[in-house]
Amino acid sequence: MITNTKDTNVSKPESLMIDDVKYVRADAVTETSGEVMIAVLDRGFVYVGRVEHTDSGITLRNAKCIRRWGTTKGLGELVNGPLKDTLLDTVGTVHVPGRAVISLIEVEAASWKGI
């Protein structure tokens, strides 16, 4: 019989299923919510990050400024992740007014590690 649970190796699952619904431990969540997208902005700024739509525009979380695309055929080549010549600058959170958003490009989120 176990009297002291500190002496046992009790597993701590990161998630569990109840009635076909997956529940995740709060301390196991490392990703910010929002879809990973490339945001083309006014004045030539291009960022990649997790997009959250707000009343006044968008917020990019875990954002990186794409300083150099490193492509030969345009920005669309980055849909599947950065290339070897792509230069990224980590910036964190960027709040963008709606009038400054030119376009949002859907990307393959798994190819953009750390965002």
N, C-alpha and C positions, 0 to 999 in steps of 0.2 A: 504494500500500500504506500502511495506517495503522500507525504505530509507537507512537503515544502516544494512548491512548484518552481521556485528559483533554481532548484537543483536539476531540473529536467530540461531537455531540449524540445520546447514546444515550437512547432512551425508557425510562422506568421504569414499566411497566404496574402498575396497582393490583391486578390479579388475573390469573390464567391458568387455563385448563381442561386437565386431564389425565384421560383416561378418564372423561369426563362428570362430573368433580368439580371444583368451583370452589375455587381456593386464593386467599386474599387476603393481601396483604403486611401484616405486623404493624403497620408504621408508617402504613398507610392506614386502619386501623380507628379510627373516632372515636366509635362508639356503644357503650354498655355493653350487655351481653346482658340478656335478660329482656323480657317482654311489657309494653307500656305499659298501665297500668290506673289507674283511680281507686280509691283505698282509703278506705273510710269506716271511721273508727276510733272507739273508745270516747271519751267526753267531747266529742263533736262535731267532732273533727279530721277534715279531709278533705284528702288528698294525691293528687297524680298523679305517677307515676314508673314506672321499670322495676322490675317485681316479680321478686324471686328468693325462692323458698320455702326456708326453712331448717328445721332440726330444732325450733327453738323458736318459729317464727312466720314472718315475712316480712322482707325487707330491700328498701327502696325506694331505688333509685339515681337520680341526676339529679332528685331529687324537688323538687316545688314544693307548698307549702301553698296550697290554694284558699281564700283568705281571704274572698272574696266571689264567689258563684257567678255573679251577673249574669244569672240566668235568670228566666223568668216561669212556667215549667211544671215546675220541679224539676231535680234534678241530671242526669237523663238527657239534657237538652239539651246537655250538655258532651261527649257521646260523640264528636261530630265536631269537637272542639276548643274552645278558649276563645271566649267571646263578647266583644263590645266592652266590656261592663261587668264582665267577670270580672277579679278581682284575684288575682294569683299572687305568692307570696313564695318566692324560691329558698332552699332549705334544704340541698341536697346529698344526703347519705345518711341515711336514717332506719331504725333497727332497731325492729321492732314485735313484741312478744310475741303469740303466737297468740290468747290470750284477749282482746286488745284489738282484733282485726280483726272488724268487724261484717259488711262485705261488700266484694267486689272487683268492679268494673264494667269490662268490656272496652270499649276505646275504639279509634277509628281512629288508629293510631300516627302516620301521616303528618301528621295534623292538629295534633298536639302537638309542634311544632318545639322543638328544644333539650332534649328529654327522651330 
